[in-house]
Amino acid sequence: MNKPNDTNPMNPPEEPGTGTDDGPKFGRLLVVLLLAVMAVVAITFASEAYYSR
C-alpha cells in the first residue's frame, strides 16, 4: 500500500520532468510566421502592381 517513508496521505502522482523534448517548437513556428508575412507582402505588392495600371 504505502511506502514506509511516504507521509503524504493524498499520495499525489509523480511530477513530470522538465525536459525540453516535449515542448513547443518555436523555431518551426517562427519560420511559418515569417513565410506567412512574406506571402502577405508579396500579395500586397502584386495587387498594387496589378491595380495601378
Backbone bond lengths (Angstrom), bond angles and torsions (degrees), N, CA, C in turn:
res aa  C-N    CA-C-N  psi(-1)  N-CA   C-N-CA  omega(-1)  CA-C   N-CA-C  phi
1 M - - - 1.447 - - 1.522 109.16 -
2 N 1.313 118.60 -91.52 1.460 121.51 179.78 1.512 110.08 -98.18
3 K 1.328 114.37 148.22 1.457 119.72 174.91 1.524 108.10 -73.19
4 P 1.305 118.33 152.84 1.480 120.31 -178.63 1.530 113.21 -60.95
5 N 1.326 118.44 -33.48 1.471 121.16 -177.52 1.525 112.12 -92.53
6 D 1.318 118.57 2.88 1.464 122.49 -178.19 1.520 109.14 -85.83
7 T 1.345 116.51 108.93 1.464 119.70 -177.47 1.513 112.75 -102.98
8 N 1.326 118.68 -3.86 1.447 121.93 -179.00 1.525 109.21 -88.18
9 P 1.335 118.58 116.12 1.466 120.17 -177.91 1.530 112.79 -72.00
10 M 1.334 117.71 -17.90 1.462 120.10 -178.55 1.533 111.80 -78.29
11 N 1.331 116.74 -24.32 1.459 122.96 178.28 1.533 111.39 54.31
12 P 1.350 118.26 65.58 1.476 121.33 -176.77 1.526 110.71 -70.10
13 P 1.335 116.99 157.31 1.470 119.24 176.32 1.521 110.22 -71.45
14 E 1.310 115.88 159.24 1.457 119.40 179.64 1.524 109.88 -70.05
15 E 1.328 116.37 143.94 1.461 121.07 -179.08 1.518 110.20 -74.58
16 P 1.332 117.12 144.62 1.462 119.64 178.33 1.523 111.07 -69.53
17 G 1.305 117.02 157.65 1.458 121.82 178.41 1.521 111.34 -67.49
18 T 1.317 115.40 164.53 1.466 120.16 -178.37 1.524 111.50 -103.72
19 G 1.316 117.77 23.13 1.462 121.35 179.73 1.516 111.53 -66.17
20 T 1.318 116.29 159.78 1.459 120.80 -177.90 1.515 112.69 -98.01
21 D 1.322 118.59 7.59 1.462 120.89 -177.73 1.519 112.40 -65.87
22 D 1.315 118.24 -35.28 1.457 121.64 -176.81 1.518 112.91 -97.61
23 G 1.309 118.13 6.21 1.457 121.57 -176.69 1.513 111.79 -75.86
24 P 1.326 116.07 171.09 1.468 120.15 179.06 1.528 110.97 -67.08
25 K 1.303 115.53 152.34 1.460 121.65 -178.79 1.524 108.91 -95.73
26 F 1.337 116.76 88.82 1.454 120.59 -175.51 1.524 111.72 -71.38
27 G 1.316 118.34 -30.08 1.459 120.73 177.99 1.517 111.19 -64.22
28 R 1.321 116.26 -44.66 1.461 121.04 179.00 1.522 110.51 -65.51
29 L 1.316 116.55 -40.05 1.462 121.03 178.43 1.525 110.72 -64.19
30 L 1.307 117.20 -39.63 1.462 121.35 178.96 1.523 111.19 -64.45
31 V 1.326 117.26 -40.95 1.467 120.84 178.26 1.521 110.51 -63.24
32 V 1.318 117.39 -44.46 1.465 121.08 179.41 1.525 110.38 -63.59
33 L 1.314 117.20 -40.58 1.460 120.86 178.59 1.527 111.02 -63.78
34 L 1.314 117.60 -43.64 1.460 120.73 178.66 1.531 111.17 -64.17
35 L 1.336 117.25 -40.02 1.458 119.74 177.28 1.528 111.56 -64.23
36 A 1.318 117.21 -37.96 1.464 120.64 178.57 1.528 110.47 -66.29
37 V 1.315 117.17 -41.48 1.471 120.50 178.78 1.522 109.99 -65.27
38 M 1.325 117.82 -41.73 1.459 120.64 178.63 1.528 111.20 -64.32
39 A 1.330 117.53 -36.24 1.464 120.64 177.71 1.525 110.62 -66.02
40 V 1.319 117.85 -41.32 1.464 121.41 178.70 1.529 110.16 -64.67
41 V 1.317 116.98 -41.46 1.469 120.56 178.41 1.525 110.10 -64.11
42 A 1.331 117.44 -42.63 1.459 120.90 179.80 1.528 110.86 -63.85
43 I 1.314 117.31 -42.10 1.467 120.70 178.27 1.524 110.69 -64.73
44 T 1.317 116.32 -38.76 1.471 120.36 178.99 1.523 111.03 -63.23
45 F 1.340 116.91 -48.05 1.462 119.77 179.47 1.522 111.57 -65.79
46 A 1.331 117.54 -38.66 1.464 120.31 -179.87 1.516 110.82 -66.04
47 S 1.327 117.55 -41.76 1.460 119.38 179.41 1.531 111.14 -70.01
48 E 1.317 116.93 -33.40 1.473 119.72 175.91 1.525 110.28 -64.33
49 A 1.323 116.48 -43.36 1.466 120.25 179.99 1.533 110.57 -67.66
50 Y 1.300 117.82 -36.20 1.466 120.94 -177.66 1.521 111.66 -72.36
51 Y 1.338 116.75 -43.60 1.467 119.54 -175.00 1.525 113.55 -86.58
52 S 1.323 118.71 -7.22 1.469 119.57 -178.74 1.522 111.81 -94.43
53 R 1.308 118.65 5.93 1.471 120.83 178.73 1.485 111.65 -72.01
